[in-house]
Amino acid sequence: MQSLTNRSKQVSQKEMTFGESIYLPAIFTGLMITIRHFFSKKITIRYPEVKKKFSTVYRGLHVLKKDEEGRERCTACGLCALSCPAEAITMEAAERKKGEESLYREEKYAARYEINFLRCIFCGLCEEACPKEAIFLTSEELAPSKLDRGDLIFGKDKLVEKVHHPNGKIRGGGPLEQRLYHGDATYLSTFEGIANS
């Protein structure tokens, strides 16, 4: 029977020569490749002095967006929590009170909204599920690394942007932590002006 792809090859079991059996030519070829890389141009960058600009589709730290008038977009519908495969999002809904029209866009809002970054896998399904375009994964901020597990559960105080930014992938009001921010970074392959340490 003939294969569907027609890519099958006959393999021959030939005897190795004396030179092949002592492996010296193969070791010498491998060493030559290693030595050649010593003299090639380096592509390594010195993080954090030099930062590489991320792609626009990079999925970084979460941000809860505000609308043009500075009101929270989230209506606590729960679709982001339902779509999360890691079950990292928890929220509690509350009714908007009289006089809070400038804070919340809809009559129902998220009184408590938390993301557990110990569980989050940064898949972006919460971003896709949100009908109000309230949650985005930024394209410029790295996920934080902390020593205390409690510091990796982010509430609304860390998730909601300070001021409205029209681009959903950018946190309005600046990054949460400057050391994890890559928005103004440029890719550099040389280290001019950086002191050796």
Biotite code that builds the C-alpha atoms (Angstrom):
import biotite.structure as struc

atoms = struc.array([
    struc.Atom([0.000, 0.000, 0.000], chain_id="A", res_id=1, res_name="MET", atom_name="CA", element="C"),
    struc.Atom([1.321, 3.454, -0.943], chain_id="A", res_id=2, res_name="GLN", atom_name="CA", element="C"),
    struc.Atom([1.526, 6.200, 1.696], chain_id="A", res_id=3, res_name="SER", atom_name="CA", element="C"),
    struc.Atom([-0.650, 9.294, 1.322], chain_id="A", res_id=4, res_name="LEU", atom_name="CA", element="C"),
    struc.Atom([2.180, 11.802, 1.507], chain_id="A", res_id=5, res_name="THR", atom_name="CA", element="C"),
    struc.Atom([4.765, 9.964, -0.613], chain_id="A", res_id=6, res_name="ASN", atom_name="CA", element="C"),
    struc.Atom([7.495, 11.148, 1.743], chain_id="A", res_id=7, res_name="ARG", atom_name="CA", element="C"),
    struc.Atom([8.597, 7.808, 3.141], chain_id="A", res_id=8, res_name="SER", atom_name="CA", element="C"),
    struc.Atom([12.267, 6.936, 2.769], chain_id="A", res_id=9, res_name="LYS", atom_name="CA", element="C"),
    struc.Atom([14.145, 3.687, 2.913], chain_id="A", res_id=10, res_name="GLN", atom_name="CA", element="C"),
    struc.Atom([16.631, 3.684, 5.781], chain_id="A", res_id=11, res_name="VAL", atom_name="CA", element="C"),
    struc.Atom([19.848, 1.765, 5.320], chain_id="A", res_id=12, res_name="SER", atom_name="CA", element="C"),
    struc.Atom([21.712, 0.262, 8.259], chain_id="A", res_id=13, res_name="GLN", atom_name="CA", element="C"),
    struc.Atom([25.298, 0.859, 7.144], chain_id="A", res_id=14, res_name="LYS", atom_name="CA", element="C"),
    struc.Atom([28.349, 0.149, 9.267], chain_id="A", res_id=15, res_name="GLU", atom_name="CA", element="C"),
    struc.Atom([30.223, 3.127, 10.756], chain_id="A", res_id=16, res_name="MET", atom_name="CA", element="C"),
    struc.Atom([33.804, 3.720, 9.690], chain_id="A", res_id=17, res_name="THR", atom_name="CA", element="C"),
    struc.Atom([36.618, 3.864, 12.229], chain_id="A", res_id=18, res_name="PHE", atom_name="CA", element="C"),
    struc.Atom([36.628, 7.693, 12.134], chain_id="A", res_id=19, res_name="GLY", atom_name="CA", element="C"),
    struc.Atom([32.891, 7.814, 12.784], chain_id="A", res_id=20, res_name="GLU", atom_name="CA", element="C"),
    struc.Atom([33.047, 5.261, 15.585], chain_id="A", res_id=21, res_name="SER", atom_name="CA", element="C"),
    struc.Atom([35.542, 7.305, 17.644], chain_id="A", res_id=22, res_name="ILE", atom_name="CA", element="C"),
    struc.Atom([33.308, 10.419, 17.254], chain_id="A", res_id=23, res_name="TYR", atom_name="CA", element="C"),
    struc.Atom([36.275, 12.824, 16.928], chain_id="A", res_id=24, res_name="LEU", atom_name="CA", element="C"),
    struc.Atom([35.056, 14.430, 13.680], chain_id="A", res_id=25, res_name="PRO", atom_name="CA", element="C"),
    struc.Atom([31.626, 15.046, 15.222], chain_id="A", res_id=26, res_name="ALA", atom_name="CA", element="C"),
    struc.Atom([33.157, 16.536, 18.385], chain_id="A", res_id=27, res_name="ILE", atom_name="CA", element="C"),
    struc.Atom([35.457, 18.755, 16.310], chain_id="A", res_id=28, res_name="PHE", atom_name="CA", element="C"),
    struc.Atom([32.512, 19.977, 14.182], chain_id="A", res_id=29, res_name="THR", atom_name="CA", element="C"),
    struc.Atom([30.533, 20.834, 17.327], chain_id="A", res_id=30, res_name="GLY", atom_name="CA", element="C"),
    struc.Atom([33.472, 22.731, 18.822], chain_id="A", res_id=31, res_name="LEU", atom_name="CA", element="C"),
    struc.Atom([33.895, 24.720, 15.603], chain_id="A", res_id=32, res_name="MET", atom_name="CA", element="C"),
    struc.Atom([30.248, 25.788, 15.751], chain_id="A", res_id=33, res_name="ILE", atom_name="CA", element="C"),
    struc.Atom([30.701, 26.886, 19.382], chain_id="A", res_id=34, res_name="THR", atom_name="CA", element="C"),
    struc.Atom([33.884, 28.837, 18.587], chain_id="A", res_id=35, res_name="ILE", atom_name="CA", element="C"),
    struc.Atom([32.183, 30.525, 15.625], chain_id="A", res_id=36, res_name="ARG", atom_name="CA", element="C"),
    struc.Atom([29.435, 31.788, 17.967], chain_id="A", res_id=37, res_name="HIS", atom_name="CA", element="C"),
    struc.Atom([32.043, 33.421, 20.231], chain_id="A", res_id=38, res_name="PHE", atom_name="CA", element="C"),
    struc.Atom([32.868, 35.882, 17.453], chain_id="A", res_id=39, res_name="PHE", atom_name="CA", element="C"),
    struc.Atom([29.371, 36.489, 16.069], chain_id="A", res_id=40, res_name="SER", atom_name="CA", element="C"),
    struc.Atom([27.268, 39.553, 16.934], chain_id="A", res_id=41, res_name="LYS", atom_name="CA", element="C"),
    struc.Atom([25.475, 39.238, 20.278], chain_id="A", res_id=42, res_name="LYS", atom_name="CA", element="C"),
    struc.Atom([21.682, 39.562, 20.344], chain_id="A", res_id=43, res_name="ILE", atom_name="CA", element="C"),
    struc.Atom([21.371, 39.504, 24.118], chain_id="A", res_id=44, res_name="THR", atom_name="CA", element="C"),
    struc.Atom([20.018, 42.614, 25.829], chain_id="A", res_id=45, res_name="ILE", atom_name="CA", element="C"),
    struc.Atom([20.743, 43.781, 29.372], chain_id="A", res_id=46, res_name="ARG", atom_name="CA", element="C"),
    struc.Atom([17.419, 43.787, 31.139], chain_id="A", res_id=47, res_name="TYR", atom_name="CA", element="C"),
    struc.Atom([16.335, 46.033, 32.956], chain_id="A", res_id=48, res_name="PRO", atom_name="CA", element="C"),
    struc.Atom([18.736, 48.743, 31.694], chain_id="A", res_id=49, res_name="GLU", atom_name="CA", element="C"),
    struc.Atom([17.710, 47.943, 28.118], chain_id="A", res_id=50, res_name="VAL", atom_name="CA", element="C"),
    struc.Atom([14.203, 46.739, 27.419], chain_id="A", res_id=51, res_name="LYS", atom_name="CA", element="C"),
    struc.Atom([12.759, 45.132, 24.344], chain_id="A", res_id=52, res_name="LYS", atom_name="CA", element="C"),
    struc.Atom([9.537, 46.578, 22.951], chain_id="A", res_id=53, res_name="LYS", atom_name="CA", element="C"),
    struc.Atom([6.729, 44.045, 23.185], chain_id="A", res_id=54, res_name="PHE", atom_name="CA", element="C"),
    struc.Atom([4.430, 43.074, 20.346], chain_id="A", res_id=55, res_name="SER", atom_name="CA", element="C"),
    struc.Atom([1.015, 44.738, 20.280], chain_id="A", res_id=56, res_name="THR", atom_name="CA", element="C"),
    struc.Atom([-0.633, 41.332, 20.758], chain_id="A", res_id=57, res_name="VAL", atom_name="CA", element="C"),
    struc.Atom([1.359, 40.568, 23.923], chain_id="A", res_id=58, res_name="TYR", atom_name="CA", element="C"),
    struc.Atom([-0.902, 39.600, 26.833], chain_id="A", res_id=59, res_name="ARG", atom_name="CA", element="C"),
    struc.Atom([0.439, 41.229, 29.980], chain_id="A", res_id=60, res_name="GLY", atom_name="CA", element="C"),
    struc.Atom([-1.072, 42.587, 33.159], chain_id="A", res_id=61, res_name="LEU", atom_name="CA", element="C"),
    struc.Atom([-4.858, 43.074, 33.317], chain_id="A", res_id=62, res_name="HIS", atom_name="CA", element="C"),
    struc.Atom([-6.521, 46.478, 33.389], chain_id="A", res_id=63, res_name="VAL", atom_name="CA", element="C"),
    struc.Atom([-10.164, 47.419, 34.043], chain_id="A", res_id=64, res_name="LEU", atom_name="CA", element="C"),
    struc.Atom([-10.980, 50.255, 31.642], chain_id="A", res_id=65, res_name="LYS", atom_name="CA", element="C"),
    struc.Atom([-12.969, 53.437, 32.131], chain_id="A", res_id=66, res_name="LYS", atom_name="CA", element="C"),
    struc.Atom([-15.085, 55.165, 29.502], chain_id="A", res_id=67, res_name="ASP", atom_name="CA", element="C"),
    struc.Atom([-14.526, 58.640, 28.040], chain_id="A", res_id=68, res_name="GLU", atom_name="CA", element="C"),
    struc.Atom([-16.265, 60.270, 31.019], chain_id="A", res_id=69, res_name="GLU", atom_name="CA", element="C"),
    struc.Atom([-14.123, 58.425, 33.575], chain_id="A", res_id=70, res_name="GLY", atom_name="CA", element="C"),
    struc.Atom([-16.797, 55.903, 34.636], chain_id="A", res_id=71, res_name="ARG", atom_name="CA", element="C"),
    struc.Atom([-16.046, 52.203, 35.137], chain_id="A", res_id=72, res_name="GLU", atom_name="CA", element="C"),
    struc.Atom([-17.226, 50.094, 32.216], chain_id="A", res_id=73, res_name="ARG", atom_name="CA", element="C"),
    struc.Atom([-17.611, 46.826, 34.144], chain_id="A", res_id=74, res_name="CYS", atom_name="CA", element="C"),
    struc.Atom([-21.236, 45.836, 34.835], chain_id="A", res_id=75, res_name="THR", atom_name="CA", element="C"),
    struc.Atom([-20.417, 42.703, 36.880], chain_id="A", res_id=76, res_name="ALA", atom_name="CA", element="C"),
    struc.Atom([-22.106, 40.419, 34.350], chain_id="A", res_id=77, res_name="CYS", atom_name="CA", element="C"),
    struc.Atom([-19.673, 37.624, 35.265], chain_id="A", res_id=78, res_name="GLY", atom_name="CA", element="C"),
    struc.Atom([-18.869, 36.485, 31.733], chain_id="A", res_id=79, res_name="LEU", atom_name="CA", element="C"),
    struc.Atom([-15.150, 36.995, 32.286], chain_id="A", res_id=80, res_name="CYS", atom_name="CA", element="C"),
    struc.Atom([-15.255, 34.821, 35.417], chain_id="A", res_id=81, res_name="ALA", atom_name="CA", element="C"),
    struc.Atom([-17.237, 32.136, 33.593], chain_id="A", res_id=82, res_name="LEU", atom_name="CA", element="C"),
    struc.Atom([-14.864, 32.078, 30.636], chain_id="A", res_id=83, res_name="SER", atom_name="CA", element="C"),
    struc.Atom([-11.721, 31.885, 32.793], chain_id="A", res_id=84, res_name="CYS", atom_name="CA", element="C"),
    struc.Atom([-10.385, 28.300, 32.572], chain_id="A", res_id=85, res_name="PRO", atom_name="CA", element="C"),
    struc.Atom([-8.239, 28.785, 35.686], chain_id="A", res_id=86, res_name="ALA", atom_name="CA", element="C"),
    struc.Atom([-11.108, 30.272, 37.740], chain_id="A", res_id=87, res_name="GLU", atom_name="CA", element="C"),
    struc.Atom([-8.870, 33.186, 38.693], chain_id="A", res_id=88, res_name="ALA", atom_name="CA", element="C"),
    struc.Atom([-11.540, 35.925, 38.608], chain_id="A", res_id=89, res_name="ILE", atom_name="CA", element="C"),
    struc.Atom([-14.021, 36.558, 41.419], chain_id="A", res_id=90, res_name="THR", atom_name="CA", element="C"),
    struc.Atom([-16.483, 39.405, 41.692], chain_id="A", res_id=91, res_name="MET", atom_name="CA", element="C"),
    struc.Atom([-19.459, 40.668, 43.642], chain_id="A", res_id=92, res_name="GLU", atom_name="CA", element="C"),
    struc.Atom([-22.135, 42.796, 42.022], chain_id="A", res_id=93, res_name="ALA", atom_name="CA", element="C"),
    struc.Atom([-23.837, 45.786, 43.619], chain_id="A", res_id=94, res_name="ALA", atom_name="CA", element="C"),
    struc.Atom([-26.521, 48.292, 42.638], chain_id="A", res_id=95, res_name="GLU", atom_name="CA", element="C"),
    struc.Atom([-25.488, 51.842, 41.819], chain_id="A", res_id=96, res_name="ARG", atom_name="CA", element="C"),
    struc.Atom([-26.794, 54.329, 44.360], chain_id="A", res_id=97, res_name="LYS", atom_name="CA", element="C"),
    struc.Atom([-28.129, 57.790, 43.668], chain_id="A", res_id=98, res_name="LYS", atom_name="CA", element="C"),
    struc.Atom([-25.286, 60.230, 43.097], chain_id="A", res_id=99, res_name="GLY", atom_name="CA", element="C"),
    struc.Atom([-22.844, 57.569, 41.812], chain_id="A", res_id=100, res_name="GLU", atom_name="CA", element="C"),
    struc.Atom([-23.690, 58.131, 38.143], chain_id="A", res_id=101, res_name="GLU", atom_name="CA", element="C"),
    struc.Atom([-20.274, 59.728, 37.589], chain_id="A", res_id=102, res_name="SER", atom_name="CA", element="C"),
    struc.Atom([-18.484, 56.643, 38.966], chain_id="A", res_id=103, res_name="LEU", atom_name="CA", element="C"),
    struc.Atom([-20.292, 53.741, 37.283], chain_id="A", res_id=104, res_name="TYR", atom_name="CA", element="C"),
    struc.Atom([-21.685, 53.555, 33.777], chain_id="A", res_id=105, res_name="ARG", atom_name="CA", element="C"),
    struc.Atom([-24.518, 51.095, 34.364], chain_id="A", res_id=106, res_name="GLU", atom_name="CA", element="C"),
    struc.Atom([-26.965, 50.518, 37.214], chain_id="A", res_id=107, res_name="GLU", atom_name="CA", element="C"),
    struc.Atom([-25.084, 47.391, 38.250], chain_id="A", res_id=108, res_name="LYS", atom_name="CA", element="C"),
    struc.Atom([-21.332, 47.470, 38.913], chain_id="A", res_id=109, res_name="TYR", atom_name="CA", element="C"),
    struc.Atom([-18.607, 45.292, 40.417], chain_id="A", res_id=110, res_name="ALA", atom_name="CA", element="C"),
    struc.Atom([-18.304, 46.194, 44.089], chain_id="A", res_id=111, res_name="ALA", atom_name="CA", element="C"),
    struc.Atom([-15.472, 43.677, 44.443], chain_id="A", res_id=112, res_name="ARG", atom_name="CA", element="C"),
    struc.Atom([-13.388, 42.453, 41.514], chain_id="A", res_id=113, res_name="TYR", atom_name="CA", element="C"),
    struc.Atom([-10.304, 40.315, 42.107], chain_id="A", res_id=114, res_name="GLU", atom_name="CA", element="C"),
    struc.Atom([-7.874, 38.446, 39.881], chain_id="A", res_id=115, res_name="ILE", atom_name="CA", element="C"),
    struc.Atom([-5.652, 35.806, 41.444], chain_id="A", res_id=116, res_name="ASN", atom_name="CA", element="C"),
    struc.Atom([-2.396, 35.964, 39.493], chain_id="A", res_id=117, res_name="PHE", atom_name="CA", element="C"),
    struc.Atom([-1.253, 32.719, 41.097], chain_id="A", res_id=118, res_name="LEU", atom_name="CA", element="C"),
    struc.Atom([-3.922, 30.998, 39.012], chain_id="A", res_id=119, res_name="ARG", atom_name="CA", element="C"),
    struc.Atom([-4.159, 33.227, 35.924], chain_id="A", res_id=120, res_name="CYS", atom_name="CA", element="C"),
    struc.Atom([-2.671, 31.758, 32.746], chain_id="A", res_id=121, res_name="ILE", atom_name="CA", element="C"),
    struc.Atom([-2.947, 34.990, 30.682], chain_id="A", res_id=122, res_name="PHE", atom_name="CA", element="C"),
    struc.Atom([-5.003, 33.290, 27.976], chain_id="A", res_id=123, res_name="CYS", atom_name="CA", element="C"),
    struc.Atom([-7.057, 36.400, 27.153], chain_id="A", res_id=124, res_name="GLY", atom_name="CA", element="C"),
    struc.Atom([-10.462, 34.666, 27.272], chain_id="A", res_id=125, res_name="LEU", atom_name="CA", element="C"),
    struc.Atom([-11.745, 37.209, 29.813], chain_id="A", res_id=126, res_name="CYS", atom_name="CA", element="C"),
    struc.Atom([-10.912, 39.974, 27.349], chain_id="A", res_id=127, res_name="GLU", atom_name="CA", element="C"),
    struc.Atom([-12.769, 38.211, 24.537], chain_id="A", res_id=128, res_name="GLU", atom_name="CA", element="C"),
    struc.Atom([-15.825, 37.402, 26.677], chain_id="A", res_id=129, res_name="ALA", atom_name="CA", element="C"),
    struc.Atom([-16.439, 40.933, 27.979], chain_id="A", res_id=130, res_name="CYS", atom_name="CA", element="C"),
    struc.Atom([-19.386, 42.559, 26.133], chain_id="A", res_id=131, res_name="PRO", atom_name="CA", element="C"),
    struc.Atom([-18.592, 46.039, 27.531], chain_id="A", res_id=132, res_name="LYS", atom_name="CA", element="C"),
    struc.Atom([-14.858, 46.020, 26.648], chain_id="A", res_id=133, res_name="GLU", atom_name="CA", element="C"),
    struc.Atom([-14.113, 46.566, 30.322], chain_id="A", res_id=134, res_name="ALA", atom_name="CA", element="C"),
    struc.Atom([-11.120, 44.250, 30.799], chain_id="A", res_id=135, res_name="ILE", atom_name="CA", element="C"),
    struc.Atom([-7.980, 44.115, 28.704], chain_id="A", res_id=136, res_name="PHE", atom_name="CA", element="C"),
    struc.Atom([-4.578, 42.510, 28.993], chain_id="A", res_id=137, res_name="LEU", atom_name="CA", element="C"),
    struc.Atom([-2.011, 45.267, 28.508], chain_id="A", res_id=138, res_name="THR", atom_name="CA", element="C"),
    struc.Atom([0.619, 45.026, 25.803], chain_id="A", res_id=139, res_name="SER", atom_name="CA", element="C"),
    struc.Atom([3.254, 46.877, 27.825], chain_id="A", res_id=140, res_name="GLU", atom_name="CA", element="C"),
    struc.Atom([3.328, 45.529, 31.384], chain_id="A", res_id=141, res_name="GLU", atom_name="CA", element="C"),
    struc.Atom([4.829, 42.304, 32.677], chain_id="A", res_id=142, res_name="LEU", atom_name="CA", element="C"),
    struc.Atom([3.081, 40.200, 35.274], chain_id="A", res_id=143, res_name="ALA", atom_name="CA", element="C"),
    struc.Atom([4.428, 40.931, 38.748], chain_id="A", res_id=144, res_name="PRO", atom_name="CA", element="C"),
    struc.Atom([6.623, 38.629, 40.790], chain_id="A", res_id=145, res_name="SER", atom_name="CA", element="C"),
    struc.Atom([6.203, 38.847, 44.555], chain_id="A", res_id=146, res_name="LYS", atom_name="CA", element="C"),
    struc.Atom([7.418, 36.956, 47.598], chain_id="A", res_id=147, res_name="LEU", atom_name="CA", element="C"),
    struc.Atom([4.077, 37.063, 49.417], chain_id="A", res_id=148, res_name="ASP", atom_name="CA", element="C"),
    struc.Atom([1.198, 35.099, 47.896], chain_id="A", res_id=149, res_name="ARG", atom_name="CA", element="C"),
    struc.Atom([-1.355, 37.635, 49.124], chain_id="A", res_id=150, res_name="GLY", atom_name="CA", element="C"),
    struc.Atom([0.280, 40.368, 47.045], chain_id="A", res_id=151, res_name="ASP", atom_name="CA", element="C"),
    struc.Atom([-0.622, 38.485, 43.864], chain_id="A", res_id=152, res_name="LEU", atom_name="CA", element="C"),
    struc.Atom([-4.373, 38.828, 44.376], chain_id="A", res_id=153, res_name="ILE", atom_name="CA", element="C"),
    struc.Atom([-5.187, 42.125, 42.693], chain_id="A", res_id=154, res_name="PHE", atom_name="CA", element="C"),
    struc.Atom([-8.351, 44.030, 43.575], chain_id="A", res_id=155, res_name="GLY", atom_name="CA", element="C"),
    struc.Atom([-9.978, 47.012, 41.924], chain_id="A", res_id=156, res_name="LYS", atom_name="CA", element="C"),
    struc.Atom([-7.442, 49.340, 43.523], chain_id="A", res_id=157, res_name="ASP", atom_name="CA", element="C"),
    struc.Atom([-4.705, 47.871, 41.284], chain_id="A", res_id=158, res_name="LYS", atom_name="CA", element="C"),
    struc.Atom([-6.789, 46.850, 38.270], chain_id="A", res_id=159, res_name="LEU", atom_name="CA", element="C"),
    struc.Atom([-8.828, 49.968, 37.469], chain_id="A", res_id=160, res_name="VAL", atom_name="CA", element="C"),
    struc.Atom([-6.943, 52.521, 35.372], chain_id="A", res_id=161, res_name="GLU", atom_name="CA", element="C"),
    struc.Atom([-6.457, 55.969, 36.904], chain_id="A", res_id=162, res_name="LYS", atom_name="CA", element="C"),
    struc.Atom([-7.638, 57.951, 33.861], chain_id="A", res_id=163, res_name="VAL", atom_name="CA", element="C"),
    struc.Atom([-9.273, 56.910, 30.605], chain_id="A", res_id=164, res_name="HIS", atom_name="CA", element="C"),
    struc.Atom([-6.972, 55.908, 27.726], chain_id="A", res_id=165, res_name="HIS", atom_name="CA", element="C"),
    struc.Atom([-8.595, 55.303, 24.316], chain_id="A", res_id=166, res_name="PRO", atom_name="CA", element="C"),
    struc.Atom([-6.343, 52.317, 23.516], chain_id="A", res_id=167, res_name="ASN", atom_name="CA", element="C"),
    struc.Atom([-7.619, 49.292, 25.412], chain_id="A", res_id=168, res_name="GLY", atom_name="CA", element="C"),
    struc.Atom([-4.191, 47.660, 25.655], chain_id="A", res_id=169, res_name="LYS", atom_name="CA", element="C"),
    struc.Atom([-2.650, 50.627, 27.513], chain_id="A", res_id=170, res_name="ILE", atom_name="CA", element="C"),
    struc.Atom([-3.260, 51.456, 31.173], chain_id="A", res_id=171, res_name="ARG", atom_name="CA", element="C"),
    struc.Atom([-4.422, 55.043, 31.526], chain_id="A", res_id=172, res_name="GLY", atom_name="CA", element="C"),
    struc.Atom([-2.566, 57.019, 34.159], chain_id="A", res_id=173, res_name="GLY", atom_name="CA", element="C"),
    struc.Atom([0.693, 55.142, 33.766], chain_id="A", res_id=174, res_name="GLY", atom_name="CA", element="C"),
    struc.Atom([1.921, 51.670, 34.622], chain_id="A", res_id=175, res_name="PRO", atom_name="CA", element="C"),
    struc.Atom([1.239, 49.913, 37.900], chain_id="A", res_id=176, res_name="LEU", atom_name="CA", element="C"),
    struc.Atom([4.972, 49.311, 38.508], chain_id="A", res_id=177, res_name="GLU", atom_name="CA", element="C"),
    struc.Atom([7.601, 51.185, 36.527], chain_id="A", res_id=178, res_name="GLN", atom_name="CA", element="C"),
    struc.Atom([10.108, 48.309, 36.699], chain_id="A", res_id=179, res_name="ARG", atom_name="CA", element="C"),
    struc.Atom([7.666, 45.999, 34.896], chain_id="A", res_id=180, res_name="LEU", atom_name="CA", element="C"),
    struc.Atom([6.787, 48.569, 32.227], chain_id="A", res_id=181, res_name="TYR", atom_name="CA", element="C"),
    struc.Atom([7.976, 48.184, 28.628], chain_id="A", res_id=182, res_name="HIS", atom_name="CA", element="C"),
    struc.Atom([5.869, 50.783, 26.832], chain_id="A", res_id=183, res_name="GLY", atom_name="CA", element="C"),
    struc.Atom([8.570, 53.368, 26.129], chain_id="A", res_id=184, res_name="ASP", atom_name="CA", element="C"),
    struc.Atom([11.280, 50.767, 25.542], chain_id="A", res_id=185, res_name="ALA", atom_name="CA", element="C"),
    struc.Atom([13.275, 50.454, 22.367], chain_id="A", res_id=186, res_name="THR", atom_name="CA", element="C"),
    struc.Atom([15.161, 47.424, 21.171], chain_id="A", res_id=187, res_name="TYR", atom_name="CA", element="C"),
    struc.Atom([18.917, 47.937, 21.355], chain_id="A", res_id=188, res_name="LEU", atom_name="CA", element="C"),
    struc.Atom([21.517, 45.416, 20.288], chain_id="A", res_id=189, res_name="SER", atom_name="CA", element="C"),
    struc.Atom([24.521, 47.378, 21.565], chain_id="A", res_id=190, res_name="THR", atom_name="CA", element="C"),
    struc.Atom([25.110, 48.537, 25.090], chain_id="A", res_id=191, res_name="PHE", atom_name="CA", element="C"),
    struc.Atom([26.467, 52.025, 24.529], chain_id="A", res_id=192, res_name="GLU", atom_name="CA", element="C"),
    struc.Atom([26.293, 54.171, 27.630], chain_id="A", res_id=193, res_name="GLY", atom_name="CA", element="C"),
    struc.Atom([25.685, 51.281, 30.023], chain_id="A", res_id=194, res_name="ILE", atom_name="CA", element="C"),
    struc.Atom([28.319, 50.799, 32.699], chain_id="A", res_id=195, res_name="ALA", atom_name="CA", element="C"),
    struc.Atom([29.739, 47.308, 33.023], chain_id="A", res_id=196, res_name="ASN", atom_name="CA", element="C"),
    struc.Atom([28.766, 45.631, 36.235], chain_id="A", res_id=197, res_name="SER", atom_name="CA", element="C"),
])
